[in-house]
Amino acid sequence: LKKGQHERNVLFWAIGQQNENIFHFLFEDVFCKIFKIKEFAYEVIDIGEIFLHYVARYGSVSMLKCTLDKLKNELSPVELQNLIKLKSKYGHNLLHCAVIQNKYKNSVEFLANFIENEVGKEEVRRMLSELDHLDRLPLHCSAFFNNSKMFEFSFSLYVTYFTKNEIQNFLQQKTVKDKNIFELARENSENPEMFENLK
């Protein structure tokens, strides 16, 4: 159970490989039987993320549900809320992490619903409007890192939680590199034309 390269133990590697069977075995039958979840939930890896950030970044719904259910059972409501609100060293909250590399769009939806149920709708709004170290919203990150389908799903979250005027402001908001959503999409999406319809 020692940490390996990049300060990651074997559980982090299972998450990164998106291997559900190995993750569930390690998490439920090894880590949670040997340790209390508090003993490893706050460990920070080389990119400044804790365990929950990493599950949000790579995990399927079953991996997220298993993790969040265990955290909810073992942490107090205040501890759980504080854990959910933690940001990585690069200023990424859980929703930033979920749209950057997670290939499961239903994981992002599950995570947003969980946060709303446990902390409140305003917390989801706050996290969706929060900026990382490069002044990027989660929406910027989905345009920059992901394909147009994930961006479309991320955008639907903003439609759920914000007014039309608020969304228009988000779409024009610029990052530290002075680029808005459309400029990021044109540079990084395989189908940048779809983003133009949002203007």
C-alpha positions in Angstrom: 0.0 0.0 0.0 3.0 2.2 -0.3 3.0 5.3 -2.5 4.7 4.9 -5.9 5.5 7.3 -8.6 3.9 10.7 -8.4 3.0 10.1 -4.7 0.1 7.8 -5.7 -0.8 4.6 -4.0 -2.2 1.6 -5.8 -5.8 2.8 -5.3 -5.0 6.0 -7.3 -3.5 3.9 -10.1 -6.7 1.8 -10.3 -8.8 4.9 -10.5 -6.5 6.3 -13.3 -6.8 3.1 -15.2 -10.6 3.3 -14.9 -10.7 -0.3 -13.8 -13.9 -0.7 -11.9 -13.3 -4.3 -10.7 -9.8 -3.6 -9.3 -11.0 -0.3 -7.8 -13.9 -1.9 -5.9 -11.7 -4.7 -4.6 -9.0 -2.4 -3.4 -11.4 0.2 -2.0 -14.0 -2.0 -0.3 -12.0 -5.1 0.6 -8.5 -3.7 1.3 -8.4 0.0 2.1 -11.7 0.4 3.9 -11.0 -2.7 6.0 -7.5 -1.7 7.0 -8.0 2.0 7.4 -10.7 4.4 8.3 -11.5 6.5 5.3 -10.2 9.7 7.0 -6.7 8.1 7.0 -6.4 8.2 3.3 -9.2 10.6 2.0 -7.0 13.6 2.5 -3.8 12.3 1.0 -2.5 14.7 -1.6 -0.8 13.4 -4.8 1.8 15.3 -7.0 -0.8 17.3 -8.9 -2.3 18.6 -5.6 -5.5 16.5 -5.7 -7.0 14.4 -3.0 -8.7 11.0 -3.5 -12.1 12.5 -4.2 -10.8 14.8 -6.9 -9.1 11.9 -8.6 -12.3 9.8 -8.5 -14.2 12.8 -9.9 -11.6 13.1 -12.7 -11.5 9.4 -13.8 -14.3 7.4 -12.1 -17.4 5.8 -13.4 -20.7 6.3 -11.6 -20.2 3.1 -9.6 -16.8 4.3 -8.5 -18.1 7.7 -7.5 -21.2 6.3 -5.7 -19.1 3.8 -3.8 -16.7 6.5 -2.7 -19.3 9.1 -1.8 -21.5 6.6 0.0 -18.5 5.6 2.2 -17.6 9.2 2.8 -21.2 10.1 3.8 -21.3 7.2 6.2 -18.0 7.9 7.9 -17.8 11.7 7.9 -20.0 14.1 9.7 -22.2 16.3 7.5 -19.8 19.3 8.1 -16.7 17.2 7.3 -18.3 15.9 4.1 -19.3 19.4 3.0 -15.8 20.7 3.7 -14.3 17.8 1.7 -16.6 18.5 -1.2 -15.6 22.2 -1.3 -11.8 21.5 -1.3 -9.9 22.7 -4.4 -6.7 21.2 -5.8 -3.4 23.1 -5.9 -4.4 24.3 -9.4 -7.7 25.6 -8.2 -9.8 22.8 -9.6 -13.0 21.9 -7.7 -14.8 18.6 -8.1 -16.7 19.8 -11.1 -13.6 21.1 -12.8 -12.0 17.6 -12.3 -15.1 15.8 -13.6 -15.2 17.6 -16.9 -11.5 17.6 -17.6 -10.8 14.0 -18.3 -13.8 11.9 -17.2 -15.2 10.0 -20.2 -18.5 9.2 -18.4 -20.9 12.1 -18.8 -23.3 10.5 -16.3 -20.6 10.7 -13.7 -20.6 14.5 -13.9 -24.4 14.5 -13.6 -24.3 12.1 -10.6 -21.7 14.3 -8.9 -23.7 17.5 -9.4 -26.8 15.8 -8.1 -24.9 14.5 -5.0 -23.5 17.9 -4.3 -27.0 19.5 -4.6 -28.5 16.9 -2.3 -25.8 17.1 0.4 -24.8 20.7 0.3 -27.4 22.5 -1.7 -28.2 24.0 -5.2 -26.2 27.2 -4.4 -23.1 25.1 -3.9 -23.4 23.6 -7.4 -23.9 27.1 -8.8 -20.8 28.3 -6.8 -18.7 25.5 -8.1 -19.8 26.0 -11.7 -18.9 29.7 -11.5 -15.6 29.1 -9.7 -12.3 29.8 -11.5 -9.2 27.7 -11.5 -5.6 29.0 -11.5 -5.9 30.0 -15.2 -9.3 31.8 -14.6 -11.2 28.9 -16.2 -14.7 27.9 -15.3 -15.6 24.1 -15.5 -17.2 25.1 -18.8 -13.9 26.5 -20.1 -12.2 23.2 -19.1 -14.8 21.1 -20.9 -14.2 23.1 -24.1 -10.4 22.9 -23.7 -9.9 19.3 -22.7 -12.9 17.4 -24.0 -14.9 16.6 -27.1 -18.0 18.4 -28.1 -20.4 15.8 -26.6 -18.9 16.4 -23.1 -19.0 20.1 -23.7 -22.7 19.9 -24.7 -23.5 17.9 -21.5 -21.5 20.4 -19.4 -23.3 23.2 -21.0 -26.6 21.6 -20.1 -25.6 21.8 -16.4 -25.3 25.5 -16.8 -28.7 25.7 -18.4 -30.1 23.8 -15.3 -28.5 26.1 -12.7 -28.3 29.5 -14.3 -30.4 32.1 -16.2 -29.9 32.9 -19.8 -28.2 36.2 -19.0 -25.8 34.5 -16.6 -25.0 31.9 -19.2 -24.3 34.5 -21.8 -21.8 36.2 -19.4 -20.1 32.9 -18.8 -19.7 32.3 -22.5 -17.9 35.6 -23.0 -15.8 35.3 -19.9 -12.1 35.1 -20.7 -9.4 33.0 -19.2 -6.0 34.3 -18.0 -4.8 33.7 -21.6 -7.5 36.0 -22.8 -9.6 33.3 -24.5 -13.3 32.8 -24.2 -15.2 29.5 -24.6 -15.4 29.8 -28.4 -11.7 30.5 -28.9 -10.8 27.5 -26.7 -13.3 25.3 -28.6 -12.0 26.3 -32.0 -8.4 25.4 -30.9 -9.2 22.1 -29.2 -12.6 20.6 -30.3 -12.9 18.1 -33.2 -16.2 19.8 -34.0 -15.8 23.5 -33.2 -18.7 24.6 -35.4 -21.2 23.3 -32.9 -20.0 25.9 -30.4 -20.9 28.8 -32.7 -24.6 28.0 -32.3 -24.3 29.0 -28.7 -23.5 32.6 -29.5 
